[in-house]
Amino acid sequence: MASIDLDKVLDKAWTDKSLPEILAAPVSALKGVSDRDGELLQEAFGVKTVADLGDLKYARWAQALAALDISTK
């Protein structure tokens, strides 16, 4: 089972929310992602929510490629 420290990845206002609420939240709920970043992600890729970002095929492709590069770990 995967786990994550929500305090490290979410803005303070979102750390006490349920997983369904977090997944439905705007990407700006993620620590370090501004409202403007969210607007740009929506314009470029149609990403509106945290779940959308997680489902973004380009992000999944990049993660898979990075995982293949064990020489940098």
Residue, then its C-alpha position, 0 to 999 in steps of 0.5 A: m500500500a502506498s503512503i504519502d505525507l500530505d503536509k509535504v505535498l499539499d497546501k495547508a488548507w487541503t491537508d485535512k481533506s478526504l482523498p476524494e476531495i483532494l483528487a477533485a481539488p484544483v491542481s493549486a491544492l498541491k504545494g508549489v503549484s500556483d493558481r496561474d500554473g493551474e490555468l496554464l495546465q488547463e490551457a495546455f492539457g485540459v488539466k483541472t484537478v489533482a486527479d486530472l494531473g495524475d492521469l496526464k499521460y505525459a506525466r506518466w510517460a515521464q515518470a516511467l522514463a525516469a524510473l528506467d534511469i536507475s543510474t541517477k539513483 
